[in-house]
Amino acid sequence: MRANGLTTLAGLAVLAVLAVLAPVTATALPPAGGGAPTSTVSTATDRAVPTTVLDPGQLERGAGPRVPRVLGTSIVDGSLEVPVDADEIDLLGPAGDDYVVVAYDASGGVVERVSPDGSTRVLRESGIGLYELSSDGSQLFDVVTRGRDRTVVRVLDTTTGEVTARRGFPGFVDVLDAADGVAVLGGTAPRRTVSWDTATDETTRIVSRQGYRADLAADRLSTFSGDPYDGGCSRITPLSDPARTLWRSCDDIEVAASPGTGRLLTVPLLLDGPLGQVDARRPDGRLLATYGTRGTLGPLVWEDDRTALITVYGVRRTAVVRCTVAGPAEDRTCERATRLIPTPGL
């Protein structure tokens, strides 16, 4: 999971305007297994699906989120709620029984490891970079751009804060996902997606397109065919077989894939302003559901293969909302997974 100093809608807007990233062939990453769907190309041909308007104050309370989420400046994980002393926080993900966050106040940001009892340990004094936490929570990737033509990526041990690996890359790169000591990076100048083995310091080109999102567990890679502001489209492929197209769209980009079936959450490709709508799709891009709000939508994740967690900043009240997007139509309902808090900024 990543942080860029933006916990609400603006964080998604950053994903939508990653026009600075792109190409690469041959992968060092083994197939993740599972049945990838038949290659399908789709554009803006969605069948009509009614929009479910989410108002947190009108939804019944359900069980707590089964994956940790942020509510205000607290981490919510099931029935556990851990307050963090900060003005704003980005949750990078779990690390063992703890959590790694970027905590911001008037003086800037720090990366902290937060224990369930609320105690913290500083891992990184400055929160000015882009961050990605490995899926097992053991490695923190710190991405800092040096000038216009070089990016430095450091790897920190999330227990000690020690720097365990470091590498410079030409142009701009961003760490898209990491697991078992291997990171997937997307970059521009040149456009590419590569894997980096942090133990051997070896890099391997995956595909010669700009990667903007990767999911090792779901075996998914999302790339741009070119600059989105100049006709570039989004293309989703298996990470293990980037020549095979699962879904292509010139209107939408993926922001999350479910862990087993590869269902997608997508938002507009060129997002300009607050996010008011998110779509849930099959792996081939077929539209399953559309969710909107009269406020704004924030971080979007899959809780499991059937349910999505959507942070909804309502007109007056905010909550993390759970929506079931698979199964019989009568089961496709939404509920609150957290308590209500006043919408920030009111």
C-alpha positions, -999 to +999 in steps of 0.1 A: +000+000+000+012+035-007+011+070+007+018+103-010+007+127+017-029+127+006-054+105+025-087+115+008-097+121-028-065+138-038-047+105-033-068+089-060-064+120-082-026+113-081-033+078-095-054+093-122-028+118-133+003+095-134+010+107-169+047+109-159+051+071-160+054+040-189+074+004-213+095-031-207+096-075-221+104-108-202+095-111-166+115-124-136+083-128-117+068-163-116+031-168-126+009-163-095-014-191-105-052-191-106-074-188-136-070-156-155-100-148-177-099-149-215-084-119-231-110-092-236-108-057-249-134-033-237-140+005-240-168+027-229-196+002-237-209-004-202-245-016-199-267+007-178-262+000-141-281+021-115-259+042-092-260+034-055-258+067-037-239+063-004-249+084+026-230+071+057-256+086+080-284+065+064-266+032+065-269+005+092-238-004+112-223-038+103-191-056+114-158-038+116-135-038+085-116-071+081-086-051+067-073-021+085-086+013+074-083+049+084-111+068+101-101+104+108-068+100+126-075+065+139-067+030+125-097+008+125-091-030+123-122-051+131-133-041+166-100-025+173-096+013+170-061+028+175-059+066+177-027+083+163-015+116+175-014+135+142-034+160+122-037+135+093-025+100+086-020+077+057-021+040+064+005+020+045-006-013+059+000-039+086+034-051+098+030-081+120+006-070+147+015-034+142+007-008+115+029+015+094+016+050+088+027+084+076+017+109+102+014+146+094+012+177+115+021+214+110+058+206+109+056+179+082+053+141+082+071+111+097+067+074+090+058+055+122+052+020+132+021+020+154+013-008+179-023-018+189-018-001+223-011+032+205+027+033+211+048+044+181+083+041+167+097+065+141+110+047+110+116+077+088+119+113+100+107+129+068+075+122+050+082+139+018+086+109-005+063+083-020+060+051+001+051+015-005+049-012+021+056-048+011+027-072+015+043-089+045+050-056+061+087-062+065+100-037+039+093+000+035+101+015+001+110+052+002+109+069-033+126+103-037+130+122-070+164+138-075+160+166-100+143+158-133+162+127-144+168+105-114+149+087-087+164+071-056+146+042-039+156+031-004+144+000+014+140+002+051+135-026+076+101-019+093+113-033+126+146-013+130+143+015+105+176+004+090+182+010+053+188-025+038+190-016+001+193+014-021+192+020-059+191+049-083+169+047-114+169+070-145+138+092-149+109+090-126+099+056-110+073+046-084+071+014-065+038-003-074+039-034-052+064-055-033+066-090-018+093-114-007+121-090-015+109-082-051+094-049-060+075-039-092+082-004-104+067+017-131+086+046-146+091+072-174+121+085-192+122+058-204+087+044-201+089+010-185+078-015-158+106-034-141+111-058-112+138-052-087+153-080-065+164-060-034+187-088-022+207-092-054+201-057-067+191-072-101+164-055-122+144-072-150+123-054-176+087-067-175+071-046-203+079-014-222+049+005-210+044+027-180+031+008-151+008+027-128-005-002-106+006-037-098-008-064-075+015-094-070-011-114-051-038-109-077-013-113-106-023-080-122-005-052-139-020-020-150-001+001-176-006+031-198-002+027-236+010+063-237+004+097-221-032+097-209-034+134-217-025+126-253-046+096-261-030+070-239-053+042-226-052+020-196-044-017-202-048-045-176-028-077-180-016-106-159+016-096-143+030-130-153+019-125-189+019-088-198+014-095-235-021-107-227-048-081-224-076-087-199-092-053-202-084-021-220-101+013-214-095+048-226-120+061-200-112+044-167-082+032-146-080+005-120-074+014-084-078-020-067-081-057-076-097-083-054-073-109-041-086-140-056-109-133-086-094-101-098-125-080-097-118-043-102-125-010-087-121+017-113-123+055-115-122+080-144-089+080-162-086+118-162-099+127-128-103+164-124-115+174-090-133+155-062-141+118-069-179+113-068-182+079-083-165+045-084-173+014-105-169-023-095-161-045-125-155-081-135-119-089-145-127-083-181-141-049-173-178-057-174-196-033-151-211-049-119-220-019-098-216+019-096-214+038-063-216+075-058-220+101-031-232+137-027-199+143-009-166+127-020-151+093-020-117+085-005-095+053-003-109+023-021-100-013-013-114-048-016-121-065+018-124-099+000-135-111-034-172-102-027-170-069-008-154-035-013-146-010+014-152+027+004-143+056+026-173+080+021-169+117+031-205+126+033-219+161+033-218+161+071-206+127+083-179+103+073-175+065+076-159+035+059-187+017+040-188-020+030-206-029-002-213-064-014-208-065-052-210-103-059-238-128-055-276-125-059-290-090-065-308-091-031-275-096-013-258-066-030-263-042-001-241-016+017-235-010+053-212+010+076-181-008+087-171+020+112-187+045+134-196+079+121-174+109+125-179+146+113-166+150+078-131+166+080-131+203+072-166+211+084 
